[in-house]
Amino acid sequence: MNNLNSSVLLSTDLPLPLFIRGKVRDSYDLGNHLLIIATDRISAFDSVLPCGIPDKGLVLNQLSVFWFRQTASLVPNHLIEAVDDVHCLDTYIPAENRFPYPSYLSGRSMIVKKAKRIPVECVVRGYVAGSAWAEYHQHGTISELPIAKGLKQSQELLQPLFTPTTKAETGHDQPLTMEEIEELVGDALAEEIKEKSLAIYNHTQEYARARGVIIADTKFEFGLDNDKLILIDELLTPDSSRLWDAEQYKVGQSQSSYDKQPVRDWLVQAGWNKEPPAPILPPEVIEATTRRYQQAYESLTGRKLEYPPTA
């Protein structure tokens, strides 16, 4: 049975072949396509927490759909259709396999192309923040690349950096050089991945800044559709990006982000040893995190979050 608790979707159990269950998303195999559902699960320090964040899945799905459409002229993506009305699934599911579609699929799921995933996290950094700041502060490098001296925490880089990493199934991602990506996928495709990653970042950063949001850094995933490079997974969400309020931005200090920072902060303060099981979050932390996700969506899109119809 679907694990719905106080309007929080933690898991799904549809009568369809499960393709993959990730930390946040559940994907089902529709034959030539996939149905990807963004749940309200939240992870921190490589562990999925036992409680969810209301509306998180709605934000992740709807914001990804928004950005896929915004960037389609720059690079093709895997989006075929956003599930705004559950009855659209009839197009992709044969009559003999249909079932009563749960209403939560509306607004938090999408139909996508199947693609051969490229095992690279395509990270683009426009500002010195997070692990990049820690490395720069200690060694004067970012992803082992020498960087101009004298930069302050959260300062904008002279130009965005492409700092790819491995996509680890367990543990932490490790930095990749362009030479290593070339060995993995070939010279031409490696260069196309870098070029498209920087083009998407530059385009969306300009778009976001006009709406009062700074995209400090983000990560993209690509796949191959009949040997053609396409964007897959999610795109420029608070889970995959460091998003700052431009009005509150100040060089030389850590910034408040539209993401799960309240969760990380509370877990550290609570003294959790970062080993499973993770503790239950208090209501005020859950509410604060929900607000951040909602604010990210509304600031970037200029829209109110769309909720699925009640059953």
C-alpha positions in Angstrom: 0.0 0.0 0.0 1.2 3.5 -0.7 2.9 5.0 2.4 1.0 8.2 2.7 1.3 9.8 6.1 0.0 13.3 6.9 0.1 14.3 3.2 3.7 13.0 2.9 4.5 10.5 0.2 7.4 8.3 1.4 7.1 5.4 -1.0 5.0 4.0 -3.9 3.9 0.5 -4.7 2.3 0.6 -8.2 1.3 -2.6 -10.1 4.0 -1.9 -12.6 7.6 -3.3 -13.0 9.9 -1.3 -10.7 12.8 0.1 -12.7 14.7 1.6 -9.9 14.1 3.1 -6.4 16.5 5.8 -5.6 16.9 7.9 -2.5 14.1 10.2 -3.5 12.6 8.9 -6.8 10.7 5.8 -7.7 10.9 4.8 -11.4 8.6 2.3 -13.1 9.1 0.6 -16.4 6.4 1.3 -19.1 8.2 -0.6 -21.9 9.5 2.1 -24.2 9.3 4.8 -21.4 9.7 5.3 -17.7 7.3 6.8 -15.1 9.4 8.8 -12.6 7.7 9.8 -9.3 9.3 12.3 -7.0 8.5 11.3 -3.4 8.9 13.4 -0.3 11.8 11.4 1.0 14.8 13.3 2.1 18.4 12.2 2.4 21.3 13.7 4.3 24.9 12.6 4.7 24.2 9.6 2.4 21.2 8.3 4.5 17.5 8.5 3.8 15.7 9.9 6.8 12.7 8.1 8.3 10.5 11.2 7.9 9.6 13.1 4.7 9.3 16.8 3.8 5.7 17.7 2.7 5.6 19.1 -0.9 9.2 18.3 -1.6 8.4 15.8 -4.4 6.0 18.3 -5.9 8.7 20.9 -6.0 11.4 18.6 -7.4 9.1 17.3 -10.2 7.5 20.6 -11.2 10.7 22.5 -11.1 12.5 19.9 -13.2 9.7 20.1 -15.7 9.9 23.9 -15.8 13.7 23.8 -16.4 13.5 21.0 -19.0 11.1 23.1 -21.0 13.2 26.2 -20.5 16.4 24.6 -21.7 15.1 22.3 -24.5 16.5 24.7 -27.2 20.0 24.2 -25.7 20.1 20.5 -25.3 17.3 17.8 -25.7 16.1 16.1 -22.6 14.2 13.0 -21.6 10.9 14.6 -20.7 8.0 13.4 -22.8 5.0 14.5 -20.7 4.4 15.9 -17.2 1.6 14.0 -15.5 -0.7 16.8 -14.7 -3.8 14.6 -15.2 -3.4 10.9 -14.3 -5.5 9.8 -17.2 -2.7 10.7 -19.6 -1.1 7.4 -18.4 -3.6 5.6 -20.6 -1.5 6.6 -23.5 1.5 4.7 -22.1 -0.1 1.8 -20.3 -2.0 -0.9 -22.2 -5.7 -1.3 -21.3 -5.1 -4.8 -19.8 -2.5 -3.4 -17.4 -4.3 -0.2 -16.2 -5.3 0.3 -12.6 -6.9 3.0 -10.5 -4.2 5.7 -10.7 -3.5 7.3 -7.3 -4.1 11.0 -7.4 -0.7 11.8 -6.0 0.8 11.0 -9.4 -0.5 14.3 -10.6 2.1 17.1 -10.2 4.9 14.8 -8.9 5.5 12.5 -11.8 6.6 12.5 -15.4 6.8 10.2 -18.4 10.4 10.2 -19.8 12.4 8.5 -22.5 14.6 5.6 -21.6 18.3 6.5 -22.0 21.7 5.0 -21.5 22.9 6.8 -18.4 26.4 8.3 -18.6 28.0 7.6 -15.1 29.3 11.2 -14.6 28.0 13.9 -12.3 28.4 17.1 -14.4 29.0 19.7 -11.7 29.2 23.4 -12.7 30.4 25.9 -10.1 29.9 29.7 -10.5 30.8 30.6 -6.9 33.3 29.4 -4.3 31.1 27.6 -1.9 30.6 24.3 0.0 33.4 21.7 -0.6 34.9 24.0 -3.3 35.5 26.7 -0.7 36.9 24.2 1.8 39.4 23.0 -0.9 40.2 26.5 -2.1 40.8 27.8 1.4 43.2 25.0 2.2 45.0 24.4 -1.1 44.1 27.3 -3.5 42.5 24.8 -5.9 39.0 23.7 -6.9 38.7 20.1 -8.0 42.5 20.2 -8.1 42.5 23.0 -10.6 44.6 26.1 -9.7 42.4 29.1 -9.1 43.2 32.9 -8.8 44.4 33.9 -5.3 42.5 36.1 -2.9 39.0 34.9 -3.4 36.6 35.1 -0.5 34.0 32.6 0.6 30.9 32.7 -1.7 32.6 35.0 -4.2 31.7 34.6 -7.8 34.3 33.0 -10.0 35.7 34.9 -13.0 34.0 32.2 -15.1 32.1 29.0 -14.2 34.1 25.9 -13.7 33.2 22.4 -15.0 34.2 20.1 -12.1 32.8 16.6 -12.9 32.8 13.7 -10.5 32.0 10.0 -10.5 28.4 9.0 -9.8 29.0 6.6 -6.9 26.4 4.0 -6.0 27.6 4.1 -2.4 29.9 6.5 -0.5 31.1 9.9 -1.9 31.6 10.9 -5.5 35.2 11.4 -6.6 36.6 14.2 -8.9 37.1 13.3 -12.6 39.5 14.9 -15.0 38.5 15.6 -18.6 41.0 13.0 -19.6 39.2 10.4 -17.5 35.8 11.3 -19.0 37.4 11.1 -22.5 38.6 7.6 -21.7 35.1 6.8 -20.5 33.0 8.1 -23.4 35.4 9.4 -26.0 36.9 12.8 -26.8 34.0 14.3 -28.8 31.2 13.3 -26.4 33.3 14.4 -23.4 33.7 17.8 -24.9 30.0 18.0 -25.8 29.1 17.2 -22.2 31.3 20.0 -20.9 30.1 22.5 -23.5 26.4 21.7 -22.8 26.8 21.8 -19.0 28.4 25.2 -19.1 25.8 26.5 -21.7 22.9 25.4 -19.5 24.4 26.9 -16.4 25.1 30.2 -18.0 21.6 30.4 -19.5 19.8 29.4 -16.3 22.0 31.5 -14.1 21.1 34.6 -16.1 17.4 33.6 -16.0 17.5 33.0 -12.2 19.4 36.2 -11.4 16.6 38.2 -13.1 14.2 36.6 -10.6 16.3 37.2 -7.5 18.0 33.8 -7.2 21.7 32.9 -7.5 22.6 29.5 -8.8 25.9 29.1 -7.0 26.5 25.6 -8.3 24.6 22.7 -9.8 24.9 19.2 -11.2 23.5 17.7 -14.4 23.1 14.2 -15.6 23.2 13.1 -19.2 22.2 10.0 -21.1 22.3 8.7 -24.7 19.1 8.3 -26.7 20.0 6.5 -29.9 23.6 7.8 -29.4 22.3 11.4 -29.1 23.2 13.3 -25.9 20.2 14.3 -23.7 19.6 15.6 -20.3 18.1 13.2 -17.8 17.1 12.8 -14.1 16.3 16.1 -12.4 17.3 19.7 -13.3 18.2 22.7 -11.2 16.2 21.7 -8.1 17.1 22.5 -4.5 18.3 18.9 -4.3 20.8 19.2 -7.2 21.7 22.9 -6.9 22.9 25.5 -4.4 20.4 28.3 -4.7 20.8 31.6 -2.9 18.5 34.6 -2.3 20.2 37.4 -4.3 19.0 40.1 -1.9 20.7 38.4 1.1 23.9 37.5 -0.7 27.1 38.8 0.9 30.6 37.9 -0.1 32.9 36.5 2.6 30.4 34.4 4.5 28.2 31.3 4.2 24.9 31.9 2.5 21.4 30.8 3.4 20.3 28.3 0.7 16.9 27.2 -0.7 17.6 23.6 0.2 17.7 21.1 3.0 20.3 23.0 5.0 18.0 23.2 8.1 18.0 19.4 8.1 21.8 19.1 7.9 22.2 21.8 10.6 19.8 20.0 13.0 21.3 16.6 12.4 24.8 18.0 13.3 23.5 19.9 16.3 21.7 16.8 17.5 25.0 14.9 17.5 23.9 12.2 15.0 27.0 10.1 14.1 25.9 9.9 10.4 25.3 6.2 10.6 21.9 4.6 9.9 19.3 4.8 11.3 18.9 8.6 11.1 16.7 10.3 13.7 13.3 11.7 13.2 13.3 15.5 12.5 11.3 17.8 14.8 8.2 19.5 13.3 9.8 22.9 13.1 12.7 21.7 11.0 10.3 19.9 8.7 8.2 23.0 8.3 11.2 25.2 7.7 12.5 22.9 5.0 9.2 22.7 3.3 9.1 26.5 3.1 12.5 26.7 1.6 11.5 24.2 -1.2 8.3 26.1 -1.9 10.2 29.5 -1.9 12.7 28.1 -4.4 9.9 27.0 -6.8 7.9 30.2 -6.5 10.9 32.5 -6.9 12.3 30.7 -10.0 9.0 30.1 -11.8 6.9 33.0 -10.6 4.1 30.5 -10.0 2.4 28.9 -7.0 3.0 25.2 -6.5 0.4 23.0 -8.1 -1.2 20.4 -5.9 -2.8 17.2 -7.1 -6.6 16.9 -6.8 -7.9 15.2 -3.7 -9.1 11.6 -4.3 
